[in-house]
Amino acid sequence: MSEINQEVGDPNMMDVFDENNQQDYPSDYIEMIKESVKVPIVGATYEGIYEMDTDSTFNIHCGFKDSVRVPKTKSERELFSNYSFGDKVMVYIKSLDNKKDYTINGSVSEIYRKQAIEILKNMGKKDYVSVRVDEISPGGYNCTILMDVCEIEAFLPQILAGVNKIPEDNKNDLVGNVYNMCIDGYVKEKKTWIVSRRSYLEQLIPYFLEELDKETTYQGFVTDTAPFGVFVQFLDCLTGLVHKSNLNSEFSENFKTLKPGEPISFKVKDVISKKGSKPKIILTQLDNYTIWDDIKNDQILEGEIKNHLDFGTLVNLDQETTGLVHKSEVNEGLLSKEPGTDVKVKVVSLDKTNRKIYLKPV
């Protein structure tokens, strides 16, 4: 029985509490030891008193043979800056070192880390956290999730860094800044949380659409070009199109050579909303009025016949807009009119995104 009464933390007795060695002892003997001595269990959390510190550790007294020693890492220093000697502190037991002198290694930040991880696990798709972008890495950015008094490593894939692809010259602009981001997943193999700035920004789109003002001049950057115009991102989350007919003289002649990331200013001309699809934002650099500003279905317009073709009759509605009377709507009265003749037509349907107007004669 003398072995049972050895002091808590005696290296000769500690192997009883090592799961790998417990098969060497009768189960009733192990239970007797556990009941008669107070030995910390690795992975458990205890309440103690912050009693002192050394050059390398913060020491917490929990009633064990030795103090629980918490290393003075950056995260632990931040936590202990809020404590004074004599304060009650919860401490997590990380390991028992009995190879030489029996010591108990603990952590306070680990408690907060585990709590933070549980929060992250239970976050919804629209919930978000503050994330600091630390550096560019292959395929994206190494980041840090800022959770109250805890920091957790994360990765932001390049494809999730914005609502559009980040232009090459703008990739460094994110580094060093803190953004709201959603949790996209967790990679067990790499023990890394995946975050998405895009998912957060997409939630802001309805709000910013409501706030758009046709009198305001906005600043944005080019995301892409097409034969019919320039795609532009602005207000972080909105993407619109400046049709080539709405580009000013500075851009109109060489818009196809514009590179992603180039700055551009413009106004909002129209927002096209269709049920089941994303709203389309029409932008302009010109202040001139065109038929596209307020055209509607069933509207009666005056135009001028441009040409008669096999598929229908083209009608000029203003200096930059041509509509089509499909051959199924063409009648003899319309065909009898020469190009350049004035004609009244009715709007049958509109495709504002592709700048197409379908008409029928009145």
C-alpha positions in Angstrom: 0.0 0.0 0.0 3.0 2.3 0.4 3.0 2.9 -3.4 -0.5 4.2 -3.3 0.4 6.9 -0.7 3.2 8.4 -2.8 3.0 12.1 -3.4 1.0 13.4 -6.3 3.2 13.8 -9.3 5.8 11.2 -8.3 7.4 10.1 -11.6 7.3 6.5 -10.4 3.5 6.6 -10.0 2.5 8.7 -13.1 2.6 5.8 -15.4 -0.6 4.6 -13.7 -2.4 7.5 -15.4 -0.9 6.8 -18.8 -3.6 4.9 -20.8 -0.8 3.1 -22.6 0.4 1.6 -19.3 -2.9 1.0 -17.5 -3.0 -2.6 -18.7 -0.1 -3.3 -16.3 -2.2 -2.5 -13.3 -5.4 -4.0 -11.8 -8.5 -1.8 -12.5 -9.4 -1.5 -8.9 -5.8 -0.4 -8.1 -6.1 2.4 -10.8 -9.4 3.6 -9.4 -8.0 3.6 -5.9 -5.1 5.8 -7.0 -7.4 8.2 -8.8 -9.6 8.6 -5.7 -6.7 9.1 -3.3 -4.6 11.6 -5.2 -5.3 14.7 -7.3 -3.6 14.2 -10.7 -4.6 16.4 -13.7 -6.0 14.7 -16.7 -4.7 15.6 -20.1 -7.5 17.2 -22.1 -9.4 18.4 -19.0 -10.0 21.9 -17.8 -9.5 23.1 -14.2 -10.1 26.3 -12.3 -7.0 27.6 -10.5 -5.4 30.8 -9.1 -2.9 32.8 -11.1 -0.1 32.7 -8.5 3.1 33.9 -10.2 5.1 34.0 -13.5 8.6 33.3 -14.6 10.6 34.4 -17.6 9.0 31.8 -19.7 5.7 30.8 -18.1 2.6 31.9 -16.3 2.0 29.7 -13.3 -1.5 28.6 -12.1 -2.1 26.8 -8.8 -4.9 24.2 -9.1 -4.1 22.1 -6.1 -1.7 19.7 -7.8 1.8 18.9 -6.7 3.1 21.4 -9.1 1.7 24.6 -10.7 0.3 24.4 -14.2 2.8 26.1 -16.4 1.4 28.2 -19.3 4.1 29.2 -21.9 4.4 32.9 -22.6 3.3 32.8 -26.3 1.8 35.7 -28.0 -1.8 34.5 -27.6 -1.3 33.6 -23.9 0.4 37.0 -23.2 -2.7 38.8 -24.6 -5.0 36.8 -22.3 -2.9 37.2 -19.2 -2.6 41.0 -19.7 -6.2 41.0 -18.4 -5.4 39.0 -15.2 -3.7 39.9 -11.9 -2.1 37.7 -9.3 -4.8 36.0 -7.3 -7.4 36.0 -10.0 -9.3 32.8 -10.8 -8.3 31.3 -14.1 -9.6 28.3 -16.1 -6.7 26.3 -17.6 -6.6 23.5 -20.1 -4.1 20.6 -19.4 -2.1 19.9 -22.5 0.5 17.4 -21.3 2.2 15.9 -18.2 6.0 15.7 -18.5 7.4 13.1 -16.1 10.5 12.1 -17.9 12.7 14.3 -15.7 11.0 16.6 -13.2 7.2 16.2 -13.1 5.6 19.3 -14.7 2.1 20.1 -15.9 1.9 22.0 -19.2 -1.3 24.0 -19.7 -2.9 26.6 -21.9 -5.6 29.2 -21.3 -5.9 30.3 -25.0 -6.7 26.7 -25.9 -10.0 26.9 -24.0 -11.0 30.0 -26.1 -9.7 28.3 -29.2 -12.0 25.2 -28.7 -14.9 27.5 -28.0 -14.2 29.5 -31.1 -14.0 26.3 -33.2 -17.4 25.2 -31.9 -18.8 28.6 -33.0 -17.3 28.2 -36.4 -18.7 24.7 -36.8 -22.2 26.0 -36.0 -22.2 29.1 -38.2 -24.8 29.4 -40.9 -24.1 30.2 -44.6 -24.9 33.9 -44.1 -23.1 34.3 -40.7 -19.7 36.0 -40.9 -16.6 36.7 -38.9 -13.8 39.3 -39.1 -10.8 38.0 -41.1 -7.4 39.5 -41.5 -5.7 38.9 -44.8 -2.0 38.2 -43.9 -0.2 37.3 -47.2 -0.6 36.0 -50.7 0.0 32.3 -51.2 -0.5 30.0 -54.2 -4.1 29.9 -55.1 -5.2 32.6 -52.6 -4.4 34.2 -49.3 -3.3 33.0 -45.8 -5.6 34.6 -43.3 -6.4 34.8 -39.6 -10.0 34.6 -38.2 -10.3 37.1 -35.4 -12.5 35.6 -32.6 -12.6 37.8 -29.5 -9.4 36.8 -27.7 -8.5 34.0 -30.1 -7.0 33.9 -33.5 -7.5 30.9 -35.9 -5.7 30.2 -39.1 -7.7 30.2 -42.3 -7.3 30.3 -46.1 -9.1 32.5 -48.6 -9.1 30.9 -52.1 -8.6 33.4 -54.9 -11.9 32.5 -56.5 -13.7 33.5 -53.2 -11.8 36.8 -52.7 -14.4 39.0 -54.5 -17.6 38.9 -56.5 -15.4 38.9 -59.6 -11.9 37.7 -60.2 -9.4 40.0 -58.5 -7.2 41.7 -61.2 -3.6 40.7 -61.1 -2.4 44.3 -60.2 -5.0 44.5 -57.4 -4.3 41.3 -55.5 -1.9 42.9 -53.1 -4.5 45.5 -52.1 -6.2 42.9 -49.8 -3.1 42.1 -47.7 -3.1 43.7 -44.3 -6.8 44.5 -44.2 -9.6 43.1 -42.2 -12.8 42.1 -43.9 -16.1 40.4 -43.0 -16.2 36.8 -44.5 -18.4 33.8 -44.3 -17.2 30.3 -43.5 -17.0 28.2 -46.6 -15.8 24.9 -45.1 -13.0 23.1 -43.3 -10.2 20.9 -44.8 -9.5 18.2 -42.3 -6.3 17.1 -44.0 -4.8 20.6 -43.7 -6.7 21.5 -40.5 -7.6 24.8 -42.2 -10.8 26.8 -42.3 -11.8 28.1 -45.7 -13.3 31.6 -45.7 -15.3 33.4 -48.4 -15.3 37.2 -48.9 -17.5 36.7 -52.0 -20.3 35.0 -50.0 -20.4 38.0 -47.6 -20.3 40.6 -50.4 -23.2 38.9 -52.3 -25.4 39.4 -49.3 -24.9 43.2 -49.7 -26.1 43.4 -53.3 -29.8 43.9 -52.5 -29.0 46.7 -50.1 -26.7 48.6 -52.5 -29.1 48.1 -55.4 -31.7 49.9 -53.4 -29.3 52.8 -52.6 -28.2 53.4 -56.2 -28.7 57.0 -57.4 -28.8 57.9 -61.1 -27.4 61.4 -60.3 -24.3 60.1 -58.6 -21.0 59.6 -60.4 -19.5 56.3 -59.2 -15.9 55.0 -59.3 -15.1 51.4 -60.3 -12.7 49.3 -62.2 -12.9 47.2 -65.4 -13.4 43.5 -64.9 -13.7 42.5 -68.5 -14.6 43.7 -72.0 -16.8 42.3 -74.7 -17.6 43.4 -78.3 -20.6 45.3 -77.0 -19.0 47.1 -74.1 -17.2 47.1 -70.7 -18.0 45.2 -67.5 -17.3 47.2 -64.4 -17.2 46.4 -60.6 -18.1 49.1 -58.1 -19.1 49.4 -54.4 -17.2 46.2 -53.8 -20.1 43.9 -54.7 -21.9 45.3 -57.8 -21.1 44.6 -61.4 -22.6 46.5 -64.3 -22.2 47.0 -68.1 -21.3 50.2 -69.9 -22.5 49.6 -73.5 -20.1 50.9 -76.1 -22.7 53.5 -77.1 -22.6 54.9 -73.6 -18.8 55.3 -73.4 -17.2 58.7 -73.6 -14.6 59.6 -76.2 -11.7 58.7 -73.9 -12.9 55.1 -73.8 -15.1 54.5 -76.9 -12.3 54.2 -79.4 -10.1 51.7 -77.6 -12.4 50.0 -75.0 -11.5 46.5 -76.3 -7.9 47.1 -75.1 -8.9 48.0 -71.5 -7.3 45.7 -69.0 -9.0 44.3 -65.8 -8.3 46.7 -62.9 -8.2 49.9 -64.9 -10.2 52.6 -63.1 -13.4 54.1 -64.7 -16.1 56.5 -63.6 -19.8 56.4 -64.7 -23.4 56.8 -63.7 -26.2 54.3 -63.3 -28.6 54.3 -66.2 -30.9 51.5 -65.4 -31.4 48.3 -63.3 -33.1 45.4 -65.0 -34.7 42.9 -62.5 -36.2 39.6 -63.7 -37.7 37.0 -61.4 -35.3 34.1 -61.0 -32.2 35.9 -62.3 -29.6 38.3 -61.0 -30.4 42.1 -61.6 -28.5 43.6 -64.5 -27.1 47.1 -64.0 -26.8 49.3 -67.1 -24.1 52.1 -66.7 -23.2 55.1 -68.8 -20.5 57.7 -69.1 -22.8 60.0 -71.1 -25.5 62.3 -69.8 -27.4 62.4 -73.1 -31.0 61.0 -73.1 -31.7 57.9 -75.2 -34.7 55.8 -75.8 -33.4 53.2 -73.4 -33.8 55.6 -70.5 -37.6 55.0 -70.2 -38.7 52.6 -73.0 -41.5 50.2 -72.0 -43.5 47.3 -73.6 -46.6 48.4 -75.6 -45.2 51.9 -76.0 -45.9 53.7 -79.3 -42.8 55.1 -80.9 -42.0 57.1 -84.0 -39.2 55.9 -86.2 -37.7 55.8 -89.6 -37.4 52.7 -91.8 -33.8 51.8 -92.2 -34.1 48.7 -94.4 -36.2 45.8 -95.5 -34.5 42.4 -95.0 -35.5 38.7 -95.4 -36.1 38.4 -91.6 -37.9 41.6 -91.2 -37.8 45.4 -91.3 -35.3 47.5 -89.4 -36.5 50.8 -87.9 -34.3 53.5 -86.6 -35.8 54.8 -83.3 -33.0 57.4 -82.6 -29.4 58.0 -83.6 -28.1 55.0 -81.7 -31.1 52.6 -81.5 -32.6 50.3 -84.1 -35.6 48.0 -83.6 -36.8 45.0 -85.6 -40.2 44.3 -87.0 -40.0 40.6 -87.4 -41.2 39.2 -90.8 -44.1 37.6 -89.0 -45.3 41.2 -88.0 -44.5 42.8 -91.4 -47.6 43.8 -93.5 -47.9 45.2 -97.0 -48.4 48.7 -95.8 -45.0 48.6 -94.1 -43.3 46.9 -97.1 -44.6 49.6 -99.4 -42.6 52.3 -97.5 -39.2 53.3 -98.7 -36.1 53.5 -96.4 -36.1 56.9 -94.8 -39.9 57.0 -94.5 -41.3 57.8 -91.1 -43.4 55.1 -89.4 -45.2 54.5 -86.2 -44.5 51.2 -84.3 -45.4 49.5 -81.1 -42.9 47.9 -78.7 -43.6 44.1 -78.6 -40.7 43.0 -76.3 -37.4 44.3 -74.9 -34.0 42.8 -74.3 -32.2 45.6 -72.5 -29.1 43.6 -71.7 -28.4 42.9 -75.4 -30.0 46.2 -76.6 -32.7 44.6 -78.7 -36.2 46.0 -79.4 -38.9 44.0 -81.2 -41.7 46.0 -82.8 -44.8 45.8 -84.8 -46.4 48.4 -87.1 -49.3 50.5 -85.8 
